Amino acid sequence: MRTSSQLAVMALIVGVGAAWHVYGERFGLPRPLALVGLEAAAPTAQQRGGPGGPIGVAVAPVRTGAVVDRTESVGTVRARNAVAVTAKVTGIITNIRFEEGQKVAAGDMLVDMEASALRAELDQARAQYDDARSQVQRARQLQPGQSIAAQRLETLEAQARQAEGRVRATAARLEELRIAAPFPGRVGLRQVSLGALVQPGTVVTTLDDIARVRVEFSVPEVFLARVQVGSQVTARSSAFGDRRFTGTVAVIDTRIDANTRTVRVISEFDNADEALKPGLFMTVELVLATRANALLIPEEAIDPLGDRSFVYAIRDNRARRLEVRLGQRLRGEVEVLSGVEAGDVVVVRGIQRLRNDAPVRVTETMTRPTS
């Protein structure tokens, strides 16, 4: 029984000693054994004074720098203009004028279909129009001498207009047998062969204008007020390793998705080398705000306590414990929104031995962020 009691007392002493090493030394409390008379209380840093009394610390100045607020999302590449090129009428393919992957201009002919019957019909319609026009001209020459009735002239003129209409209608039908590129771009894979019979809606190929592409993505509604047309967007894809593509916000949707509570954003990217292909999956970073003169300190200067953060600033060779509000975290640094000012000097190393208003001695001044 006596042995158990001794072990319990020893465990209590060890536990109290461990707690003192975490908190007592920082705040200048006497050692636990000194409280029960088993050890003389060690002098505090303030009591020590004299040579070597101040605590040696490494410090760094509060500097100003640029901080960028970003949000990350995922998106998909879309062509600025994209279409499936289809046939308008029934016909037989007689000529394919493009190569797969070829770049074409607006109006370039892509496919011809059998048109001999329509060409003959067009020739006939033009002949009828020429004859009707000649009759109208002769009738107008006879009109001043009253050799032809005015009603007859009107009839001939109406017939001439009808003949002209047939010419135009036949020419339009003939034009439908030739499929042209509606806009400049690059054609895709060929879907038809020579001699194939195509129907209206049959896909001949695809056409994409990818000199400039769009990347569509969504951002949470909480960022809606901070998303602006013209904001910078950076996108990357595993297909291109470390390469970064830079674009801008072009369109912000007028509605928020009620299910996901996000708003759709469309950004545009220059794609002169056509590296970005429609359908490519991208990771997108959207710039929400940029602060050119944000206050920055090394991460090591932060002394966290629960959900609060503190730093030790050097004032009159003493460490003043100040509560700070933090912003963005950078590599090796953290933004301070309040609590310190530009030009202040904060402790980076030696924080564990400090307490508020403790005398300090600067042993090193850091000028670069620590990592």
FENNOR-V987699 format. One record per run of one state. SS is the DSSP state (H for helix, E for strand, - for the rest). FROM is the first residue (numbers start at 1). TO is the last residue. If there is no record, write none. Layout:
SS;FROM;TO + SS;FROM;TO
This chain:
-;1;1 + H;2;27 + -;28;31 + H;32;35 + -;36;44 + H;45;48 + -;49;54 + E;55;61 + -;62;62 + E;63;86 + -;87;90 + E;91;96 + -;97;102 + E;103;104 + -;105;108 + E;109;113 + -;114;115 + H;116;143 + -;144;149 + H;150;175 + -;176;177 + E;178;180 + -;181;184 + E;185;187 + -;188;196 + E;197;198 + -;199;202 + E;203;220 + H;221;226 + -;227;231 + E;232;236 + -;237;237 + H;238;240 + -;241;244 + E;245;257 + -;258;261 + E;262;270 + -;271;280 + E;281;298 + H;299;301 + -;302;302 + E;303;305 + -;306;307 + E;308;315 + -;316;317 + E;318;329 + -;330;332 + E;333;338 + -;339;344 + E;345;349 + -;350;350 + H;351;353 + -;354;357 + E;358;366 + -;367;371
